[in-house]
Structures are given as structure tokens and as C-alpha cells.
């Protein structure tokens, strides 16, 4: 189990529903008999083909949990430590990560320590030099 997996603890913290699984598998909800959240994977009992395993890393909750942890970092050192755990986990389990997850997390990381740009109509803060 990776450090990132231990930090997120998906089996304890995620609430996986039949609806989410059906949407992920692109099947009708009625085809799902039961969903079991095991320690490291989700086991789905299906009417049409028996059982099927799904990695927590493939679920939307995984991406959201990592994003939450990124946003909780208060220093660049914390952020770099977490990012190295994410990079290690993604490199080791690359087949389980949807293609859109890393670019999404990189945008969050980039935005965390960049100065906020005011939206249209907001006043810009005055920065006084010297």
C-alpha cells in the first residue's frame, strides 16, 4: 500500500453508491446486484457477468480526495512532499489513473501558491514598491 493510499484511506472514507458504479461502468444500475468496498479495491457483483474489481484510484472520489489534501497544504514543503507521493503512486499504478486526473491536480497545485488574479470588476490590490 502506498503512502498516498494510507493517507486517503478510501475503504474507510469513501461512500460508493450503486449509482456511481453504474455510471463509471456505463451500465444500468439494475445490472448491479451488490457493491462491496474492500480494503484495496471495490468488488461489484453484476447480473450479467459475475464479479468485477474496480480500483479506488479510478473513482472520482480519489481525485477529489487528493485535491482536498493538496488544498490543505499550508507550505510549499508540505505541497512538495504530497506531490512526490502523488507522482510515485501514479507512476506505480499508472493503469489505474484516468488521463484527466494528473492535469487536474497539476492545475490545483499551480494555483495554490500563485497570486490570485482578480475577476472582472474586482479591485486590484495596491502593491507598493520601496
C-alpha positions, 0 to 999 in steps of 0.5 A, a space after each residue: 500500500 502506498 503512502 498516498 493510499 494510507 493517507 486517503 484511506 478510501 475503504 474507510 472514507 469513501 461512500 460508493 453508491 450503486 449509482 456511481 458504479 453504474 455510471 463509471 461502468 456505463 451500465 444500468 444500475 439494475 445490472 448491479 446486484 451488490 457493491 462491496 468496498 474492500 480494503 484495496 479495491 471495490 468488488 461489484 457483483 453484476 447480473 450479467 457477468 459475475 464479479 468485477 474489481 474496480 480500483 479506488 484510484 479510478 473513482 472520482 472520489 480519489 481525485 477529489 480526495 487528493 485535491 482536498 489534501 493538496 488544498 490543505 497544504 499550508 507550505 510549499 514543503 508540505 505541497 512538495 512532499 504530497 506531490 512526490 507521493 502523488 507522482 510515485 503512486 501514479 507512476 506505480 499504478 499508472 493503469 489505474 489513473 484516468 488521463 484527466 486526473 494528473 492535469 487536474 491536480 497539476 492545475 490545483 497545485 499551480 494555483 495554490 501558491 500563485 497570486 490570485 488574479 482578480 475577476 472582472 470588476 474586482 479591485 486590484 490590490 495596491 502593491 507598493 514598491 520601496 
